[in-house]
Amino acid sequence: MAQTVSSHLIRKNGLLIAFVVFLIAVAFSAPSFMTPGNVLDVIRQVSITG
């Protein structure tokens, strides 16, 4: 049961999870990455326009 719930969560939110993992990895590799202005720029660039 728990495996089904976790696989469903990953399948439904996989892209969001991957994006958060990417942000965390880059934040540790480049401390200047997590400045508020840069974070907003990244969010704007990956957001869906419509």
Jmol script that loads the backbone (N, CA, C; Angstrom):
load data "model"
ATOM      1  N   MET A   1       0.825  -1.202   0.000  1.00  0.00           N
ATOM      2  CA  MET A   1       0.000   0.000   0.000  1.00  0.00           C
ATOM      3  C   MET A   1       0.865   1.260   0.000  1.00  0.00           C
ATOM      4  N   ALA A   2       1.888   1.292   0.877  1.00  0.00           N
ATOM      5  CA  ALA A   2       2.742   2.474   0.962  1.00  0.00           C
ATOM      6  C   ALA A   2       3.510   2.697  -0.332  1.00  0.00           C
ATOM      7  N   GLN A   3       3.909   1.614  -0.974  1.00  0.00           N
ATOM      8  CA  GLN A   3       4.627   1.743  -2.239  1.00  0.00           C
ATOM      9  C   GLN A   3       3.707   2.310  -3.312  1.00  0.00           C
ATOM     10  N   THR A   4       2.462   1.940  -3.303  1.00  0.00           N
ATOM     11  CA  THR A   4       1.499   2.448  -4.278  1.00  0.00           C
ATOM     12  C   THR A   4       1.286   3.938  -4.086  1.00  0.00           C
ATOM     13  N   VAL A   5       1.172   4.379  -2.835  1.00  0.00           N
ATOM     14  CA  VAL A   5       0.977   5.800  -2.548  1.00  0.00           C
ATOM     15  C   VAL A   5       2.202   6.600  -2.965  1.00  0.00           C
ATOM     16  N   SER A   6       3.391   6.112  -2.649  1.00  0.00           N
ATOM     17  CA  SER A   6       4.600   6.848  -3.005  1.00  0.00           C
ATOM     18  C   SER A   6       4.810   6.877  -4.507  1.00  0.00           C
ATOM     19  N   SER A   7       4.535   5.783  -5.197  1.00  0.00           N
ATOM     20  CA  SER A   7       4.694   5.787  -6.651  1.00  0.00           C
ATOM     21  C   SER A   7       3.673   6.704  -7.307  1.00  0.00           C
ATOM     22  N   HIS A   8       2.473   6.763  -6.757  1.00  0.00           N
ATOM     23  CA  HIS A   8       1.461   7.686  -7.281  1.00  0.00           C
ATOM     24  C   HIS A   8       1.886   9.133  -7.066  1.00  0.00           C
ATOM     25  N   LEU A   9       2.455   9.427  -5.903  1.00  0.00           N
ATOM     26  CA  LEU A   9       2.927  10.777  -5.603  1.00  0.00           C
ATOM     27  C   LEU A   9       4.044  11.188  -6.551  1.00  0.00           C
ATOM     28  N   ILE A  10       4.982  10.293  -6.784  1.00  0.00           N
ATOM     29  CA  ILE A  10       6.093  10.595  -7.699  1.00  0.00           C
ATOM     30  C   ILE A  10       5.578  10.755  -9.121  1.00  0.00           C
ATOM     31  N   ARG A  11       4.660   9.908  -9.538  1.00  0.00           N
ATOM     32  CA  ARG A  11       4.120   9.992 -10.889  1.00  0.00           C
ATOM     33  C   ARG A  11       3.358  11.302 -11.090  1.00  0.00           C
ATOM     34  N   LYS A  12       2.631  11.734 -10.078  1.00  0.00           N
ATOM     35  CA  LYS A  12       1.811  12.941 -10.197  1.00  0.00           C
ATOM     36  C   LYS A  12       2.644  14.218 -10.082  1.00  0.00           C
ATOM     37  N   ASN A  13       3.663  14.218  -9.219  1.00  0.00           N
ATOM     38  CA  ASN A  13       4.433  15.426  -8.938  1.00  0.00           C
ATOM     39  C   ASN A  13       5.914  15.266  -9.267  1.00  0.00           C
ATOM     40  N   GLY A  14       6.237  14.403 -10.205  1.00  0.00           N
ATOM     41  CA  GLY A  14       7.626  14.107 -10.518  1.00  0.00           C
ATOM     42  C   GLY A  14       8.420  15.315 -10.972  1.00  0.00           C
ATOM     43  N   LEU A  15       7.818  16.141 -11.814  1.00  0.00           N
ATOM     44  CA  LEU A  15       8.521  17.311 -12.316  1.00  0.00           C
ATOM     45  C   LEU A  15       8.805  18.313 -11.201  1.00  0.00           C
ATOM     46  N   LEU A  16       7.852  18.516 -10.327  1.00  0.00           N
ATOM     47  CA  LEU A  16       8.051  19.424  -9.197  1.00  0.00           C
ATOM     48  C   LEU A  16       9.132  18.895  -8.267  1.00  0.00           C
ATOM     49  N   ILE A  17       9.117  17.608  -8.002  1.00  0.00           N
ATOM     50  CA  ILE A  17      10.142  17.003  -7.149  1.00  0.00           C
ATOM     51  C   ILE A  17      11.520  17.162  -7.780  1.00  0.00           C
ATOM     52  N   ALA A  18      11.617  16.920  -9.086  1.00  0.00           N
ATOM     53  CA  ALA A  18      12.898  17.068  -9.781  1.00  0.00           C
ATOM     54  C   ALA A  18      13.386  18.510  -9.726  1.00  0.00           C
ATOM     55  N   PHE A  19      12.487  19.470  -9.866  1.00  0.00           N
ATOM     56  CA  PHE A  19      12.857  20.882  -9.810  1.00  0.00           C
ATOM     57  C   PHE A  19      13.376  21.256  -8.425  1.00  0.00           C
ATOM     58  N   VAL A  20      12.730  20.786  -7.384  1.00  0.00           N
ATOM     59  CA  VAL A  20      13.167  21.080  -6.016  1.00  0.00           C
ATOM     60  C   VAL A  20      14.533  20.450  -5.744  1.00  0.00           C
ATOM     61  N   VAL A  21      14.738  19.221  -6.199  1.00  0.00           N
ATOM     62  CA  VAL A  21      16.041  18.567  -6.041  1.00  0.00           C
ATOM     63  C   VAL A  21      17.117  19.356  -6.779  1.00  0.00           C
ATOM     64  N   PHE A  22      16.800  19.830  -7.981  1.00  0.00           N
ATOM     65  CA  PHE A  22      17.736  20.640  -8.753  1.00  0.00           C
ATOM     66  C   PHE A  22      18.090  21.921  -8.001  1.00  0.00           C
ATOM     67  N   LEU A  23      17.095  22.614  -7.460  1.00  0.00           N
ATOM     68  CA  LEU A  23      17.353  23.845  -6.705  1.00  0.00           C
ATOM     69  C   LEU A  23      18.256  23.585  -5.505  1.00  0.00           C
ATOM     70  N   ILE A  24      18.006  22.515  -4.797  1.00  0.00           N
ATOM     71  CA  ILE A  24      18.819  22.197  -3.627  1.00  0.00           C
ATOM     72  C   ILE A  24      20.257  21.889  -4.037  1.00  0.00           C
ATOM     73  N   ALA A  25      20.435  21.122  -5.111  1.00  0.00           N
ATOM     74  CA  ALA A  25      21.781  20.774  -5.575  1.00  0.00           C
ATOM     75  C   ALA A  25      22.553  22.012  -5.996  1.00  0.00           C
ATOM     76  N   VAL A  26      21.918  22.896  -6.736  1.00  0.00           N
ATOM     77  CA  VAL A  26      22.600  24.105  -7.210  1.00  0.00           C
ATOM     78  C   VAL A  26      22.866  25.056  -6.040  1.00  0.00           C
ATOM     79  N   ALA A  27      21.963  25.106  -5.079  1.00  0.00           N
ATOM     80  CA  ALA A  27      22.156  25.984  -3.925  1.00  0.00           C
ATOM     81  C   ALA A  27      23.399  25.596  -3.132  1.00  0.00           C
ATOM     82  N   PHE A  28      23.658  24.302  -3.017  1.00  0.00           N
ATOM     83  CA  PHE A  28      24.851  23.866  -2.301  1.00  0.00           C
ATOM     84  C   PHE A  28      26.123  24.064  -3.112  1.00  0.00           C
ATOM     85  N   SER A  29      26.023  23.969  -4.425  1.00  0.00           N
ATOM     86  CA  SER A  29      27.224  24.107  -5.249  1.00  0.00           C
ATOM     87  C   SER A  29      27.599  25.565  -5.500  1.00  0.00           C
ATOM     88  N   ALA A  30      26.622  26.467  -5.466  1.00  0.00           N
ATOM     89  CA  ALA A  30      26.890  27.893  -5.696  1.00  0.00           C
ATOM     90  C   ALA A  30      26.053  28.712  -4.709  1.00  0.00           C
ATOM     91  N   PRO A  31      26.640  29.149  -3.600  1.00  0.00           N
ATOM     92  CA  PRO A  31      25.878  29.872  -2.571  1.00  0.00           C
ATOM     93  C   PRO A  31      25.182  31.140  -3.090  1.00  0.00           C
ATOM     94  N   SER A  32      25.737  31.774  -4.103  1.00  0.00           N
ATOM     95  CA  SER A  32      25.096  32.986  -4.621  1.00  0.00           C
ATOM     96  C   SER A  32      23.850  32.686  -5.441  1.00  0.00           C
ATOM     97  N   PHE A  33      23.591  31.407  -5.717  1.00  0.00           N
ATOM     98  CA  PHE A  33      22.432  31.027  -6.512  1.00  0.00           C
ATOM     99  C   PHE A  33      21.126  31.336  -5.795  1.00  0.00           C
ATOM    100  N   MET A  34      21.080  31.180  -4.489  1.00  0.00           N
ATOM    101  CA  MET A  34      19.827  31.305  -3.752  1.00  0.00           C
ATOM    102  C   MET A  34      19.506  32.738  -3.316  1.00  0.00           C
ATOM    103  N   THR A  35      19.988  33.724  -4.038  1.00  0.00           N
ATOM    104  CA  THR A  35      19.588  35.096  -3.747  1.00  0.00           C
ATOM    105  C   THR A  35      18.148  35.271  -4.215  1.00  0.00           C
ATOM    106  N   PRO A  36      17.376  36.114  -3.527  1.00  0.00           N
ATOM    107  CA  PRO A  36      15.960  36.274  -3.887  1.00  0.00           C
ATOM    108  C   PRO A  36      15.740  36.658  -5.355  1.00  0.00           C
ATOM    109  N   GLY A  37      16.558  37.535  -5.878  1.00  0.00           N
ATOM    110  CA  GLY A  37      16.389  37.953  -7.270  1.00  0.00           C
ATOM    111  C   GLY A  37      16.626  36.813  -8.247  1.00  0.00           C
ATOM    112  N   ASN A  38      17.637  36.012  -7.987  1.00  0.00           N
ATOM    113  CA  ASN A  38      17.930  34.891  -8.880  1.00  0.00           C
ATOM    114  C   ASN A  38      16.861  33.811  -8.791  1.00  0.00           C
ATOM    115  N   VAL A  39      16.371  33.548  -7.597  1.00  0.00           N
ATOM    116  CA  VAL A  39      15.312  32.548  -7.438  1.00  0.00           C
ATOM    117  C   VAL A  39      14.069  32.982  -8.208  1.00  0.00           C
ATOM    118  N   LEU A  40      13.702  34.251  -8.119  1.00  0.00           N
ATOM    119  CA  LEU A  40      12.555  34.740  -8.876  1.00  0.00           C
ATOM    120  C   LEU A  40      12.779  34.628 -10.375  1.00  0.00           C
ATOM    121  N   ASP A  41      13.992  34.910 -10.831  1.00  0.00           N
ATOM    122  CA  ASP A  41      14.310  34.760 -12.252  1.00  0.00           C
ATOM    123  C   ASP A  41      14.150  33.311 -12.711  1.00  0.00           C
ATOM    124  N   VAL A  42      14.635  32.380 -11.906  1.00  0.00           N
ATOM    125  CA  VAL A  42      14.520  30.967 -12.260  1.00  0.00           C
ATOM    126  C   VAL A  42      13.054  30.545 -12.300  1.00  0.00           C
ATOM    127  N   ILE A  43      12.278  30.972 -11.324  1.00  0.00           N
ATOM    128  CA  ILE A  43      10.859  30.616 -11.291  1.00  0.00           C
ATOM    129  C   ILE A  43      10.133  31.200 -12.497  1.00  0.00           C
ATOM    130  N   ARG A  44      10.457  32.410 -12.857  1.00  0.00           N
ATOM    131  CA  ARG A  44       9.834  33.025 -14.047  1.00  0.00           C
ATOM    132  C   ARG A  44      10.193  32.268 -15.311  1.00  0.00           C
ATOM    133  N   GLN A  45      11.425  31.811 -15.403  1.00  0.00           N
ATOM    134  CA  GLN A  45      11.884  31.132 -16.612  1.00  0.00           C
ATOM    135  C   GLN A  45      11.268  29.739 -16.768  1.00  0.00           C
ATOM    136  N   VAL A  46      10.972  29.074 -15.677  1.00  0.00           N
ATOM    137  CA  VAL A  46      10.413  27.725 -15.784  1.00  0.00           C
ATOM    138  C   VAL A  46       8.894  27.704 -15.684  1.00  0.00           C
ATOM    139  N   SER A  47       8.292  28.848 -15.409  1.00  0.00           N
ATOM    140  CA  SER A  47       6.839  28.881 -15.296  1.00  0.00           C
ATOM    141  C   SER A  47       6.199  28.748 -16.680  1.00  0.00           C
ATOM    142  N   ILE A  48       5.003  28.244 -16.656  1.00  0.00           N
ATOM    143  CA  ILE A  48       4.252  28.074 -17.902  1.00  0.00           C
ATOM    144  C   ILE A  48       3.479  29.364 -18.165  1.00  0.00           C
ATOM    145  N   THR A  49       3.718  29.932 -19.310  1.00  0.00           N
ATOM    146  CA  THR A  49       3.007  31.162 -19.663  1.00  0.00           C
ATOM    147  C   THR A  49       1.741  30.800 -20.402  1.00  0.00           C
ATOM    148  N   GLY A  50       0.709  31.553 -20.146  1.00  0.00           N
ATOM    149  CA  GLY A  50      -0.527  31.200 -20.838  1.00  0.00           C
ATOM    150  C   GLY A  50      -1.592  32.091 -20.566  1.00  0.00           C
TER     151      GLY A  50
END
end "model"
wireframe off; spacefill off
backbone 0.3
color backbone group
